[in-house]
């Protein structure tokens, strides 16, 4: 990612031909897995359940078929990114004509529930958003494409549990406390919502292989993690 957290003008569209510069990606990880997050707020590379496993998102290699998990404003924006202190918690601030918000990306390394003996997901990626000024409309694009884009699983709504996409023995679930303004899901999930100053929302992507699907709580519990 850029060393200086200066503003960079960006087009909000997902351009199928225009690849971001590799230096514009930020890295998050927990020592077992890692993900690359673009300045468009898009996870364009993630392999599960290990770094040597086939990819779940690979838009880094194929913008059309590789798959991604993006959260970004629906209108033109500027972006400013830093890491939180000496951690691999990536903070991305989006500024639009109507407001400013922060996207926080991390892979939890120490689940508090495990201390209490409660089941925890095999792997989890947390994406948290908070409104800083005014109001920002955000779009979420969730396109799981296992096996380096060779598989296109169908996404099923599971009520308050979120959306599930399964492939073979793999269980993939996206949960959120967002009340979407608009929502559409089939082979991809697209939803939009508005975020005002002081509001916080969370997205939890969990993965299980050959085991029961454990869904981590969202809302305040996600922020505590």
ROSE-4610 file (N, C-alpha, C; in Angstrom, 1 decimal, always signed):
// ROSE-4610
residu = [X/X/X/X/X/X/X/X/X/X/X/X/X/X/X/X/X/X/X/X/X/X/X/X/X/X/X/X/X/X/X/X/X/X/X/X/X/X/X/X/X/X/X/X/X/X/X/X/X/X/X/X/X/X/X/X/X/X/X/X/X/X/X/X/X/X/X/X/X/X/X/X/X/X/X/X/X/X/X/X/X/X/X/X/X/X/X/X/X/X/X/X/X/X/X/X/X/X/X/X/X/X/X/X/X/X/X/X/X/X/X/X/X/X/X/X/X/X/X/X/X/X/X/X/X/X/X/X/X/X/X/X/X/X/X/X/X/X/X/X/X/X/X/X/X/X/X/X/X/X/X/X/X/X/X/X/X/X/X/X/X/X/X/X/X/X/X/X/X/X/X/X/X/X/X/X/X/X/X/X/X/X/X/X/X/X/X/X/X/X/X/X/X/X/X/X/X/X/X/X/X/X/X/X/X/X/X/X/X/X/X/X/X/X/X/X/X/X/X/X/X/X/X/X/X/X/X/X/X/X/X/X/X/X/X/X/X/X/X/X/X/X/X/X/X/X/X/X/X/X/X/X/X/X/X/X/X/X/X/X/X/X/X/X/X/X/X/X/X/X/X/X/X/X/X/X/X/X/X/X/X/X/X/X/X/X/X/X/X/X/X/X/X/X/X/X/X/X/X/X/X/X/X/X/X/X/X/X/X/X/X/X/X/X/X/X/X/X/X/X/X/X/X/X/X/X/X/X/X/X/X/X/X/X/X/X/X/X/X/X/X/X/X/X/X/X/X/X/X/X/X/X/X/X/X/X/X/X/X/X/X/X/X/X/X/X/X/X/X/X/X/X/X/X/X/X/X/X/X/X/X/X/X/X/X/X/X/X/X/X/X/X/X/X/X/X/X/X/X/X/X/X/X/X/X/X/X/X/X/X/X/X/X/X/X/X/X/X/X/X/X/X/X/X/X/X/X/X/X/X/X/X/X/X/X/X/X/X/X/X/X/X/X/X/X/X/X/X/X/X/X/X/X/X/X/X/X/X/X/X/X/X/X/X/X/X/X/X/X/X/X/X/X/X/X/X/X/X/X/X/X/X/X/X/X/X/X/X/X/X/X/X/X/X/X/X/X/X/X/X/X/X/X/X/X/X/X/X/X/X/X/X/X/X/X/X/X/X/X/X/X/X/X/X/X/X/X/X/X/X/X/X/X/X/X/X/X/X/X/X/X/X/X/X/X/X/X/X/X/X/X/X/X/X/X/X/X/X/X/X/X/X/X/X/X/X/X/X/X/X/X/X/X/X/X/X/X/X/X/X/X/X/X/X/X/X/X/X/X/X/X/X/X/X/X/X/X/X/X/X/X/X/X/X/X/X/X/X/X/X/X/X/X/X/X/X/X/X/X/X/X/X/X/X/X/X/X/X/X/X/X/X/X/X/X/X/X/X/X/X/X/X/X/X/X/X/X/X/X/X/X/X/X/X/X/X/X/X/X/X/X/X/X/X/X/X/X/X/X/X/X/X/X/X/X]
num = [1/1/1/2/2/2/3/3/3/4/4/4/5/5/5/6/6/6/7/7/7/8/8/8/9/9/9/10/10/10/11/11/11/12/12/12/13/13/13/14/14/14/15/15/15/16/16/16/17/17/17/18/18/18/19/19/19/20/20/20/21/21/21/22/22/22/23/23/23/24/24/24/25/25/25/26/26/26/27/27/27/28/28/28/29/29/29/30/30/30/31/31/31/32/32/32/33/33/33/34/34/34/35/35/35/36/36/36/37/37/37/38/38/38/39/39/39/40/40/40/41/41/41/42/42/42/43/43/43/44/44/44/45/45/45/46/46/46/47/47/47/48/48/48/49/49/49/50/50/50/51/51/51/52/52/52/53/53/53/54/54/54/55/55/55/56/56/56/57/57/57/58/58/58/59/59/59/60/60/60/61/61/61/62/62/62/63/63/63/64/64/64/65/65/65/66/66/66/67/67/67/68/68/68/69/69/69/70/70/70/71/71/71/72/72/72/73/73/73/74/74/74/75/75/75/76/76/76/77/77/77/78/78/78/79/79/79/80/80/80/81/81/81/82/82/82/83/83/83/84/84/84/85/85/85/86/86/86/87/87/87/88/88/88/89/89/89/90/90/90/91/91/91/92/92/92/93/93/93/94/94/94/95/95/95/96/96/96/97/97/97/98/98/98/99/99/99/100/100/100/101/101/101/102/102/102/103/103/103/104/104/104/105/105/105/106/106/106/107/107/107/108/108/108/109/109/109/110/110/110/111/111/111/112/112/112/113/113/113/114/114/114/115/115/115/116/116/116/117/117/117/118/118/118/119/119/119/120/120/120/121/121/121/122/122/122/123/123/123/124/124/124/125/125/125/126/126/126/127/127/127/128/128/128/129/129/129/130/130/130/131/131/131/132/132/132/133/133/133/134/134/134/135/135/135/136/136/136/137/137/137/138/138/138/139/139/139/140/140/140/141/141/141/142/142/142/143/143/143/144/144/144/145/145/145/146/146/146/147/147/147/148/148/148/149/149/149/150/150/150/151/151/151/152/152/152/153/153/153/154/154/154/155/155/155/156/156/156/157/157/157/158/158/158/159/159/159/160/160/160/161/161/161/162/162/162/163/163/163/164/164/164/165/165/165/166/166/166/167/167/167/168/168/168/169/169/169/170/170/170/171/171/171/172/172/172/173/173/173/174/174/174/175/175/175/176/176/176/177/177/177/178/178/178/179/179/179/180/180/180/181/181/181/182/182/182/183/183/183/184/184/184/185/185/185/186/186/186/187/187/187/188/188/188/189/189/189/190/190/190/191/191/191/192/192/192/193/193/193/194/194/194/195/195/195/196/196/196/197/197/197/198/198/198/199/199/199/200/200/200/201/201/201/202/202/202/203/203/203/204/204/204/205/205/205/206/206/206/207/207/207/208/208/208/209/209/209/210/210/210/211/211/211/212/212/212/213/213/213/214/214/214/215/215/215/216/216/216/217/217/217/218/218/218/219/219/219/220/220/220/221/221/221/222/222/222/223/223/223/224/224/224/225/225/225]
x = [+0.8/+0.0/+0.9/+0.4/+1.2/+1.7/+3.0/+3.5/+2.9/+2.6/+2.0/+0.5/-0.2/-1.7/-2.3/-1.8/-2.4/-3.6/-4.4/-5.6/-5.3/-6.1/-5.9/-7.3/-7.5/-8.8/-9.0/-10.2/-10.6/-11.9/-12.1/-13.4/-14.1/-15.3/-16.0/-16.3/-16.2/-16.7/-15.7/-16.2/-15.4/-15.0/-13.9/-13.4/-12.8/-13.5/-13.0/-11.7/-11.2/-10.0/-8.8/-9.2/-8.2/-7.7/-6.6/-6.1/-5.5/-5.8/-5.1/-3.6/-2.7/-1.3/-1.1/-0.1/+0.1/+0.5/+1.1/+1.5/+0.3/-0.9/-2.0/-2.8/-2.3/-3.0/-2.4/-3.3/-2.9/-3.1/-2.3/-2.3/-2.9/-3.8/-4.2/-4.0/-3.8/-3.6/-3.5/-3.4/-3.3/-2.3/-1.3/-0.3/-0.7/-2.0/-2.4/-2.9/-3.6/-4.1/-3.9/-4.0/-3.8/-4.7/-5.0/-5.8/-5.2/-5.5/-5.0/-6.3/-6.2/-7.4/-7.0/-7.7/-7.4/-7.8/-7.4/-7.9/-9.3/-9.9/-11.3/-12.2/-11.5/-12.2/-12.5/-11.8/-12.1/-11.0/-11.5/-10.6/-10.5/-9.3/-9.1/-8.3/-7.8/-7.0/-7.2/-7.7/-7.9/-7.9/-7.0/-7.0/-7.4/-8.3/-8.8/-8.8/-8.5/-8.3/-6.9/-5.9/-4.5/-4.0/-2.8/-2.3/-1.9/-1.7/-1.4/-2.6/-3.8/-5.0/-5.4/-6.4/-6.9/-7.6/-7.8/-8.3/-9.9/-10.4/-11.8/-12.1/-11.2/-11.3/-10.0/-10.0/-8.8/-9.0/-9.7/-9.8/-8.4/-7.5/-6.1/-5.6/-6.0/-5.5/-6.5/-7.8/-8.8/-10.0/-10.1/-11.1/-12.5/-12.7/-14.0/-14.5/-13.6/-14.1/-13.4/-12.5/-11.7/-12.5/-13.5/-14.2/-13.6/-14.5/-14.0/-15.0/-14.6/-15.5/-15.2/-16.1/-15.8/-16.9/-16.4/-17.3/-16.7/-17.6/-17.1/-18.3/-18.0/-19.1/-19.7/-21.0/-21.6/-21.3/-20.8/-20.5/-19.0/-18.4/-17.0/-16.4/-15.3/-14.7/-13.2/-12.6/-11.2/-10.9/-9.7/-9.4/-8.1/-8.0/-6.8/-6.7/-5.5/-5.3/-4.1/-4.3/-3.2/-3.4/-2.4/-2.6/-2.8/-3.5/-3.8/-2.6/-1.9/-0.7/+0.3/+0.8/+1.8/+1.1/-0.1/-0.8/-1.0/-1.7/-2.1/-3.6/-4.1/-5.5/-5.5/-6.1/-6.1/-7.3/-7.0/-8.1/-8.1/-9.3/-9.5/-10.5/-10.2/-11.2/-11.7/-13.0/-13.6/-14.2/-13.9/-14.5/-15.3/-16.6/-17.4/-17.9/-18.7/-19.3/-20.3/-20.8/-21.8/-21.3/-20.2/-19.7/-18.4/-18.1/-16.8/-17.1/-16.5/-16.6/-15.3/-15.2/-14.0/-14.3/-13.5/-13.6/-12.4/-12.7/-11.6/-11.6/-10.5/-10.3/-9.3/-9.7/-8.8/-9.2/-8.3/-8.5/-8.2/-9.3/-9.1/-8.1/-7.3/-6.3/-6.6/-7.5/-7.8/-9.2/-10.0/-11.5/-11.8/-12.5/-12.9/-13.8/-14.6/-15.5/-14.8/-13.6/-12.9/-12.5/-12.3/-11.9/-13.1/-14.3/-15.5/-15.9/-15.2/-15.5/-16.6/-17.0/-18.0/-17.3/-18.0/-17.4/-17.1/-16.0/-15.6/-15.4/-15.5/-15.2/-13.8/-13.6/-12.3/-11.5/-12.1/-11.5/-12.5/-12.1/-13.0/-12.3/-12.9/-12.5/-13.5/-13.1/-14.0/-13.8/-15.0/-15.0/-15.9/-15.4/-16.2/-16.3/-17.4/-17.5/-18.2/-17.7/-18.2/-18.3/-19.4/-19.6/-18.9/-18.2/-17.4/-18.0/-18.5/-19.1/-20.2/-21.3/-22.3/-23.0/-23.2/-23.8/-23.2/-22.9/-22.3/-23.2/-23.5/-24.1/-23.1/-23.1/-22.1/-22.7/-21.9/-22.3/-21.4/-22.0/-21.3/-21.4/-20.3/-20.3/-19.6/-20.3/-19.7/-19.8/-18.7/-18.6/-17.6/-18.0/-17.1/-16.9/-15.7/-15.4/-14.3/-14.6/-13.6/-12.8/-11.7/-10.8/-10.3/-9.8/-9.3/-10.3/-11.5/-12.6/-13.2/-12.8/-13.4/-14.8/-15.1/-16.4/-17.2/-18.5/-19.4/-20.6/-20.4/-21.5/-22.7/-23.9/-25.1/-25.2/-25.5/-25.6/-27.1/-27.3/-28.6/-28.8/-29.9/-30.2/-30.6/-30.1/-30.4/-31.0/-31.9/-32.5/-31.5/-31.6/-30.8/-29.3/-29.1/-27.8/-26.9/-27.6/-26.8/-27.0/-25.9/-25.9/-24.9/-25.3/-24.4/-24.1/-22.8/-22.4/-21.5/-22.0/-21.3/-20.7/-19.6/-19.0/-18.3/-18.7/-18.2/-18.3/-17.2/-17.2/-16.9/-16.8/-16.6/-17.9/-17.9/-19.0/-18.5/-19.2/-18.8/-20.1/-20.0/-21.2/-20.8/-21.6/-21.4/-22.6/-22.3/-23.3/-23.1/-24.1/-24.0/-25.2/-25.0/-26.1/-26.6/-26.3/-26.8/-28.3/-29.1/-30.4/-30.3/-30.2/-29.8/-31.0/-30.5/-31.5/-32.0/-31.1/-31.5/-30.6/-31.1/-30.4/-30.7/-29.7/-29.9/-28.8/-29.2/-28.3/-28.6/-27.7/-27.8/-26.4/-25.6/-24.2/-23.3/-23.9/-23.2/-24.2/-23.7/-24.6/-24.2/-25.2/-25.1/-26.1/-25.6/-26.5/-26.0/-26.9/-26.5/-27.2/-26.5/-27.0/-26.4/-27.1/-26.6/-26.0/-24.9/-24.2/-24.0/-24.6/-24.5/-23.4/-23.0/-22.0/-22.4/-21.4/-21.7/-22.3/-22.7/-23.2/-22.1/-22.3/-21.3/-22.0/-21.4/-21.9/-20.8/-21.1/-20.1/-20.5/-19.4/-19.6/-18.6/-19.1/-18.3/-18.4/-17.2/-17.1/-16.4/-17.1/-16.6/-16.5/-15.5/-15.2/-15.1/-15.6/-15.5/-15.2/-14.4/-14.1/-14.3/-15.3/-15.6/-16.0/-16.7/-17.2/-18.5/-19.2/-20.4/-20.1/-21.0/-20.8/-21.0/-20.0/-20.1/-20.1/-21.2/-21.3/-21.0/-20.0/-19.6/-20.6/-20.9/-21.9/-21.3/-22.3/-21.9/-22.4/-22.4/-22.8/-21.7/-22.0/-21.1/-20.0/-20.5/-19.5/-18.4/-18.7/-17.7/-16.7/-17.2/-16.3/-15.4/-15.9/-15.0/-13.9/-14.3/-13.2/-12.1]
y = [-1.2/+0.0/+1.2/+2.4/+3.6/+3.9/+4.3/+4.6/+5.8/+6.8/+8.0/+8.0/+8.3/+8.2/+9.4/+9.8/+11.0/+10.6/+11.6/+11.3/+10.9/+10.1/+9.6/+9.7/+10.4/+10.4/+9.0/+8.5/+7.2/+7.2/+6.4/+6.2/+5.1/+5.2/+4.2/+2.9/+2.9/+1.7/+0.5/-0.7/-1.9/-2.1/-1.6/-1.7/-3.0/-3.8/-5.1/-5.2/-4.1/-4.1/-3.4/-2.4/-1.6/-2.2/-2.8/-3.4/-2.4/-2.4/-1.5/-1.8/-0.8/-1.1/-2.0/-2.9/-3.8/-3.0/-1.9/-1.1/-0.4/-0.4/+0.2/-0.8/-2.0/-3.0/-3.0/-3.1/-3.3/-4.8/-5.2/-6.6/-6.7/-7.7/-8.1/-9.6/-10.0/-11.4/-11.8/-13.1/-13.5/-14.6/-14.7/-15.7/-17.0/-17.2/-18.4/-18.1/-17.0/-16.6/-15.1/-14.6/-13.2/-12.8/-11.5/-11.0/-9.7/-9.4/-8.1/-7.3/-6.0/-5.1/-3.9/-3.6/-2.5/-1.2/-0.1/+1.2/+1.4/+0.5/+0.6/-0.1/-0.5/-1.2/-2.6/-3.2/-4.6/-5.6/-6.7/-7.8/-8.6/-8.4/-9.0/-10.3/-10.7/-11.9/-12.5/-13.7/-14.4/-15.9/-16.7/-18.1/-18.7/-19.8/-20.4/-21.9/-22.7/-22.2/-21.8/-21.9/-21.6/-20.7/-20.1/-19.3/-20.1/-21.4/-22.3/-22.9/-22.6/-23.2/-22.4/-23.0/-22.3/-21.0/-20.1/-18.8/-18.8/-18.0/-17.7/-16.4/-15.4/-14.2/-14.0/-13.8/-13.7/-12.6/-11.5/-10.4/-9.8/-10.1/-9.6/-10.2/-11.4/-12.0/-11.9/-11.9/-11.9/-11.0/-9.8/-8.8/-9.3/-10.1/-10.5/-11.7/-12.7/-14.0/-14.4/-13.6/-14.1/-14.0/-13.0/-12.9/-11.9/-11.2/-10.1/-9.9/-9.2/-8.8/-7.3/-6.4/-5.0/-4.2/-3.2/-2.3/-0.9/-0.1/+1.3/+2.2/+3.5/+4.4/+4.2/+4.6/+4.5/+5.7/+6.7/+8.0/+8.2/+9.0/+9.3/+9.7/+9.2/+9.4/+9.5/+10.0/+10.0/+9.1/+8.6/+7.6/+7.9/+7.6/+7.8/+6.5/+5.9/+4.7/+4.7/+4.0/+3.8/+2.4/+2.0/+0.9/+1.4/+0.7/+1.1/+0.7/+1.8/+1.6/+0.6/-0.3/-1.3/-2.6/-2.6/-3.8/-4.0/-5.1/-5.3/-5.0/-4.2/-3.7/-2.5/-2.7/-1.7/-0.8/+0.5/+1.6/+2.4/+2.4/+3.1/+4.1/+5.4/+6.5/+6.9/+6.9/+7.3/+8.7/+9.6/+11.0/+11.2/+11.5/+11.8/+13.3/+13.7/+15.1/+15.2/+14.1/+14.1/+13.7/+13.1/+12.7/+11.9/+11.4/+10.6/+9.4/+8.3/+7.1/+6.3/+5.4/+4.6/+3.1/+2.4/+0.9/+0.3/-0.6/-1.3/-2.7/-3.2/-4.6/-5.3/-6.5/-7.3/-8.8/-9.6/-11.1/-11.4/-11.6/-11.8/-12.9/-12.7/-13.7/-14.3/-13.7/-14.2/-14.0/-15.1/-15.0/-15.1/-14.0/-14.1/-15.3/-15.7/-16.8/-18.1/-18.3/-19.5/-19.7/-18.6/-18.7/-19.3/-19.0/-19.5/-20.9/-21.4/-22.7/-22.7/-21.6/-21.5/-21.8/-22.4/-22.7/-21.4/-21.5/-20.3/-20.8/-19.9/-20.3/-20.7/-21.6/-22.0/-20.8/-20.0/-18.7/-17.6/-16.4/-15.3/-14.0/-13.3/-11.9/-10.9/-9.9/-8.9/-7.6/-7.0/-5.7/-4.8/-3.7/-2.8/-1.5/-0.8/+0.5/+1.5/+2.7/+3.7/+5.0/+5.7/+7.0/+8.1/+9.0/+10.0/+11.4/+11.7/+13.0/+12.8/+13.6/+13.6/+12.3/+11.9/+10.6/+10.1/+8.8/+8.2/+7.0/+6.8/+5.6/+4.6/+3.4/+2.4/+1.2/+0.6/-0.6/-1.7/-2.9/-4.1/-5.0/-5.6/-6.6/-7.8/-8.9/-10.2/-11.2/-11.6/-12.5/-13.7/-14.7/-15.8/-16.6/-16.9/-17.6/-18.6/-19.8/-20.7/-21.3/-21.9/-22.6/-21.7/-20.5/-19.6/-19.1/-19.0/-18.6/-19.6/-20.9/-22.0/-22.4/-22.0/-22.4/-21.1/-21.1/-20.0/-20.5/-20.5/-21.0/-20.1/-20.7/-19.9/-19.4/-18.1/-17.5/-17.6/-18.1/-18.3/-17.4/-16.7/-15.9/-16.9/-16.6/-17.5/-16.6/-15.7/-14.9/-14.0/-13.9/-13.1/-13.6/-14.9/-15.4/-14.9/-14.3/-13.7/-14.4/-14.6/-15.3/-16.4/-17.5/-18.7/-19.1/-19.4/-20.0/-21.2/-22.4/-23.6/-24.2/-24.9/-25.6/-26.8/-28.0/-29.2/-29.3/-29.4/-29.5/-28.1/-27.0/-25.7/-25.0/-24.3/-23.5/-22.1/-21.2/-19.8/-19.0/-18.1/-17.3/-15.9/-15.0/-13.6/-13.1/-12.6/-12.0/-10.5/-9.8/-8.4/-7.9/-6.7/-6.0/-4.9/-4.8/-3.8/-4.1/-3.1/-3.2/-2.6/-3.4/-2.9/-2.0/-1.0/-0.2/-0.9/-1.6/-2.5/-3.7/-4.8/-6.1/-7.0/-7.7/-8.6/-9.7/-11.0/-12.1/-13.2/-13.8/-15.0/-15.7/-15.4/-15.8/-14.7/-13.5/-12.4/-11.8/-11.2/-10.4/-8.9/-8.1/-6.6/-6.0/-5.2/-4.5/-3.1/-2.1/-0.8/-0.4/+0.6/+1.1/+2.5/+3.2/+4.6/+4.5/+5.3/+5.3/+6.8/+7.1/+8.5/+8.6/+9.8/+10.1/+9.5/+8.7/+8.1/+6.7/+6.2/+4.9/+3.9/+2.7/+1.6/+0.4/-0.3/-1.5/-2.5/-3.8/-4.9/-6.0/-6.6/-7.7/-8.8/-10.0/-11.1/-12.2/-12.5/-13.5/-14.7/-15.9/-17.0/-18.2/-19.1/-20.2/-21.5/-22.6/-23.8/-24.9/-25.9/-27.0/-28.3/-29.1/-30.4/-30.3/-29.3/-29.2/-28.4/-28.3/-27.6/-26.1/-25.4/-24.0/-23.1/-22.5/-21.6/-20.2/-19.5/-18.1/-17.2/-16.3/-15.4/-14.2/-13.8/-12.7/-11.4/-10.5/-9.2/-8.2/-6.9/-5.8/-5.5/-5.3/-4.9/-6.0/-7.3/-8.4/-8.3/-8.0/-7.9/-6.8/-5.7/-4.6/-4.9/-5.7/-6.2/-7.1/-8.0/-8.8/-8.0]
z = [+0.0/+0.0/+0.0/-0.4/-0.4/+1.0/+1.1/+2.5/+3.1/+2.3/+2.8/+2.7/+3.8/+3.8/+3.2/+2.0/+1.3/+0.6/+0.2/-0.6/-2.0/-2.6/-4.0/-4.6/-5.7/-6.4/-7.0/-6.9/-7.4/-8.1/-9.1/-9.7/-8.9/-8.6/-7.8/-8.5/-9.8/-10.5/-10.4/-10.6/-10.6/-12.1/-12.5/-13.9/-14.1/-15.1/-15.3/-16.0/-16.6/-17.3/-16.6/-15.8/-15.1/-13.8/-13.7/-12.5/-11.6/-10.3/-9.4/-9.3/-9.1/-8.9/-7.7/-7.7/-6.6/-5.4/-5.5/-4.4/-3.7/-4.3/-3.7/-2.8/-2.7/-1.8/-0.4/+0.5/+1.9/+2.3/+3.3/+3.7/+5.1/+5.3/+6.6/+6.8/+8.0/+8.2/+9.7/+10.0/+11.4/+11.6/+10.7/+10.8/+10.1/+9.8/+9.1/+7.7/+7.6/+6.3/+6.1/+4.9/+4.7/+3.5/+3.4/+2.4/+1.9/+0.6/+0.0/-0.3/+0.2/+0.2/-0.7/-1.8/-2.7/-2.1/-2.7/-2.3/-2.7/-3.4/-3.7/-2.6/-1.5/-0.4/-0.8/-1.7/-2.2/-1.8/-1.2/-0.9/-2.2/-2.9/-4.2/-4.2/-3.0/-2.9/-1.5/-1.4/-0.1/-0.4/+0.2/+0.1/+1.4/+1.4/+2.6/+2.4/+3.5/+4.9/+5.2/+4.3/+4.6/+3.4/+3.6/+2.5/+1.3/+1.5/+0.3/-0.3/+0.2/-0.3/-1.6/-2.4/-3.5/-3.1/-3.9/-3.6/-3.5/-2.6/-2.6/-3.4/-3.3/-4.1/-4.8/-6.1/-6.9/-8.0/-7.7/-8.7/-8.9/-8.1/-8.3/-9.6/-10.0/-11.2/-12.4/-12.0/-13.1/-12.6/-13.1/-12.6/-12.9/-13.9/-14.3/-13.6/-13.5/-13.0/-11.6/-11.1/-9.9/-8.6/-8.5/-7.3/-6.4/-5.6/-4.7/-3.6/-2.6/-1.5/-1.2/-1.8/-1.8/-0.9/-0.2/+0.5/+0.1/-0.5/-0.9/-1.2/-1.3/-1.6/-3.0/-3.1/-4.4/-5.3/-4.8/-5.5/-5.5/-6.4/-6.4/-5.1/-4.8/-3.4/-3.5/-2.4/-2.2/-1.0/-1.0/+0.1/+0.8/+2.0/+2.9/+3.7/+3.7/+4.4/+5.4/+6.5/+7.5/+8.1/+8.8/+9.8/+11.2/+12.0/+13.3/+14.2/+14.6/+15.4/+14.8/+15.6/+15.0/+14.8/+14.2/+13.9/+12.4/+12.0/+10.6/+10.5/+11.3/+11.2/+10.3/+9.1/+8.0/+8.1/+8.2/+8.3/+7.0/+6.3/+5.1/+5.3/+5.0/+5.1/+3.8/+3.5/+2.3/+2.5/+1.6/+1.7/+0.4/+0.5/-0.6/-0.5/-1.4/-1.3/-0.2/+0.3/+1.3/+2.7/+2.8/+4.2/+4.1/+5.3/+5.4/+6.3/+6.0/+6.8/+6.8/+7.8/+7.9/+7.8/+7.0/+6.8/+7.6/+8.5/+9.3/+8.9/+8.4/+8.0/+8.9/+9.3/+10.1/+10.1/+10.5/+10.7/+12.1/+12.9/+14.4/+14.7/+15.7/+16.1/+17.4/+18.2/+19.6/+19.8/+19.6/+19.8/+21.3/+21.9/+23.3/+23.6/+22.6/+22.9/+23.2/+22.6/+22.8/+24.3/+25.0/+26.4/+27.2/+26.7/+27.4/+27.0/+26.0/+25.5/+24.4/+24.0/+22.9/+21.6/+20.6/+19.3/+18.6/+17.8/+17.0/+15.6/+14.6/+13.2/+13.0/+12.0/+11.6/+11.2/+10.3/+9.9/+9.8/+10.1/+10.0/+9.5/+8.7/+8.2/+8.7/+9.4/+9.9/+9.1/+8.8/+8.1/+8.8/+9.4/+10.2/+9.6/+9.6/+9.0/+10.1/+10.1/+11.0/+10.3/+10.6/+10.0/+10.8/+10.1/+10.7/+10.5/+9.3/+9.1/+8.1/+8.2/+7.2/+7.0/+5.8/+5.4/+4.1/+4.1/+2.9/+2.6/+1.3/+0.8/+0.4/+0.9/+0.6/-0.1/-1.0/-1.7/-1.3/-1.1/-0.8/-2.0/-2.5/-3.6/-3.0/-2.9/-2.4/-3.5/-4.0/-5.1/-4.8/-4.0/-3.7/-5.0/-5.3/-6.5/-6.2/-5.5/-5.1/-6.3/-5.9/-6.9/-8.0/-7.6/-8.5/-9.6/-9.2/-10.1/-11.0/-10.8/-11.6/-11.1/-9.9/-9.3/-9.0/-9.3/-9.1/-8.2/-6.9/-6.0/-6.0/-5.7/-5.6/-4.1/-4.0/-2.7/-2.2/-1.0/-0.4/+0.8/+0.9/+2.1/+3.2/+4.4/+5.6/+6.7/+6.4/+7.4/+8.1/+9.4/+10.2/+10.3/+9.8/+9.8/+8.6/+7.7/+6.6/+5.3/+4.5/+3.2/+3.2/+2.7/+2.7/+1.2/+1.0/-0.3/+0.0/-0.4/-0.1/-1.4/-1.2/-2.4/-1.8/-2.2/-1.7/-0.2/+0.5/+1.9/+2.5/+1.7/+2.2/+2.5/+3.7/+4.1/+4.2/+3.5/+3.5/+3.9/+4.9/+5.3/+5.6/+5.1/+5.3/+6.2/+7.4/+8.3/+8.5/+8.7/+9.0/+9.8/+10.4/+11.1/+10.3/+9.0/+8.1/+7.7/+7.7/+7.1/+5.7/+4.7/+3.4/+2.8/+2.1/+1.3/+0.1/-0.6/-1.7/-1.6/-2.1/-2.0/-3.1/-3.7/-4.7/-4.6/-4.6/-4.5/-5.4/-6.0/-6.8/-6.8/-7.9/-7.9/-7.3/-7.1/-6.4/-5.5/-4.4/-3.5/-3.7/-4.0/-4.0/-3.0/-2.1/-1.3/-1.0/-0.8/-0.5/+0.8/+1.5/+2.8/+3.0/+3.9/+4.2/+5.6/+5.8/+7.0/+7.4/+8.6/+9.1/+10.2/+10.4/+11.4/+12.8/+13.4/+14.7/+14.6/+13.4/+13.2/+12.9/+13.4/+13.1/+12.7/+11.7/+11.1/+11.0/+10.9/+10.9/+9.9/+9.3/+8.3/+8.8/+9.0/+9.4/+8.3/+7.7/+6.7/+7.4/+7.5/+8.1/+7.2/+7.5/+6.6/+7.5/+7.0/+7.7/+6.6/+6.9/+6.0/+6.8/+6.2/+6.8/+8.3/+8.6/+10.0/+10.0/+11.2/+11.3/+11.1/+10.4/+10.2/+11.4/+11.9/+13.1/+12.6/+13.0/+12.6/+13.7/+13.6/+14.6/+14.7/+15.9/+16.1/+15.5/+15.1/+14.5/+15.6/+15.1/+16.1/+17.0/+18.3/+19.3/+19.5/+19.4/+19.6/+18.6/+17.4/+16.3/+16.6/+17.1/+17.4/+18.6/+19.6/+20.7/+20.2/+19.2/+18.6/+17.9]
